Amino acid sequence: MEPRWLDAEEQRTWRAYIAVSALLEDELDQQLQNEAGMPHLYYWILAALANSPERRLRMTALAERVKVTRSRLTYAVSRLAKDGWLRREDSPTDKRGHLAVLTDEGAAILARAAPGHVATVRAAIFDRLTPEQTRQFGDILEIIHEGLHAGERARPADLPWRR
């Protein structure tokens, strides 16, 4: 069966998305490295923990939330624990499971890094869009997210960025 090739407009959109996502990730990573001494992934891990009950998550849930492999997460968590920004604990309910817990020092680092990160996000995205474009962009991203998680049937209120 012949594949459904992208038409010219779909190709333009797809290529723009790929270029923007790579540039945005580089911009965010560079800003966080320069101003906070951490890569974007570490910021994302700290933020995920900060927005979780009791600032803790099972390692498997954290890996799913930040969309990295368990081995990559284990390395990042070990580094963040070495810096004192989080700690690992055994799960009280499952002896095989481990939790990542944001420390007070990690929360303070995140609080210091957040203003520069938000300013970079605002300058890169939201200062370039009208309020209507921002709403449409959010709607489009939620539709794509729901399609990618069709088996889970994520509702907008359940999306990870709304937690």
N, C-alpha and C positions, 0 to 999 in steps of 0.2 A: 504494500500500500504506500502510495506517495505521501511523504510528510506534508503537513500544512506549513509551508514556509511563511515567514513573516513578510508582510507587504512593506512597502517603502516607509509608510508612517510608523508601523510597528518596529521596524528596524531602527529608525531614527530615535524612537522613544527608548527602545532597549539599550542602544549604544549610549544615549544620554544618561540613562540610569546607571549603567556600569561605570561610566566616567565619573559621574557625580559621587557614587558611593565610594569609589577608590580615593578621589580627592578629599572628600569629607572625612573619611577615616584617617587619612594622612594628616589633615589639618588638626583634627581633634587629638591625635596621638602626639603630634609635634607640640601643640599648645600645652598639653598635660606634662610632657617630658620637660619642656622648658620651664614651666611655672611651678610644677608640683613634684617633679622628679619621678613620675610614674607613667607607664604606658596607659592607653585608653582602656585596655582590658582590666587593669588593676582598679582603675576608677570605677568601672562598671561592676566589678565584684564588690567593692566597698559600698557602692550605691545600692546594689541588690540586697546586701545584708542590712544596710541602714533602713530599708523600706520593708523589712521582714519582722514578724513578731519577735520580740526580745532580741532583735538584731542577730538572729541566728537562722541558719538553714542547713538541712542535710546536704552533704556534698553532692549527691546525685541531683537534688533539686536545684542547687546552685549551678551545676554544670548545664542543666537544661535551661535555666533562666538566662544565663549569659551566653549560651550557645557555643560551648567549647567542649572538647573531648575531656574525659575524666583525667587522662594523663596530663593534659595541658593545664587543667584546673589544679591538679595536685601540685604541679611545679609552681604555679602562681601563688597558691595558698601557702606553700612552704616559704616562699620568698616574703610574702606579706606577714607571715607569722614571725619570721626572722627579724623583720623590721618592727615588730610589736603592734602592727595595725590590726591583726586579727589573731585568733587562736583556734586550734582544733580541739574538739572535745569528743569523747566517746558518746554515742547516742545512749540516752538512759533507757530507751525502749527496745533497742536492737543492738546487741553486742558487736555485730559486724559493721554497723553504720557509724559514720562520723559526722560531726557538725562543724561548720565554720561559724565562728562567732566574732562579730565586730567588737574590737576593744574601744575604750574611751579615746585612746590615742589615735586609732584608726578613724573614729568619728570626727575627731578634731582635724585630722589631715584632710578628710573629705570635706568638711565645712570650709577649710581654707582654700581647697582646690575648686569648689563648686562655682564661686562667682566668675572666675576666669573661664571655666568650662562653659557656663551658661552664656557668657558674653560671646564666646566663639561660636556656639550654636546659633545664637540670635543673629550675629553678623553674617554667618554663612547661609542661613536659611530664612528666618522669619523677618528680618529687616528687608528682604528682597521680595516678600510676598504681601499681597493685600490681605486683610482679614478674611475675605471670601476665598481667596486662593489657599490660605492656611486651612480653612475648614474643609475645602475640597481635597486638599492634599491629605489631611487626616482621614477623611472618609475613604479615599482611594487606598491608603495604606492599610486601613482596617479590613477592607474587602479582600485585598491580597493576602493579608495575614490569615483571615478566616479560611480562604481557599487553600492555603498551605497547611492548615491544621484542620482540614475538613473532617478527618476521622475523630478529632477531639470535640468538634463543634464548639469552639471557643466563642463565647458571647463577648461583645465589646467590654462589658464590665470586668471580664475575666482576663483581659489582655495584660501581659506582664508589665507594661508601662503604665497601667492604671492602678497598680497595687499600691 
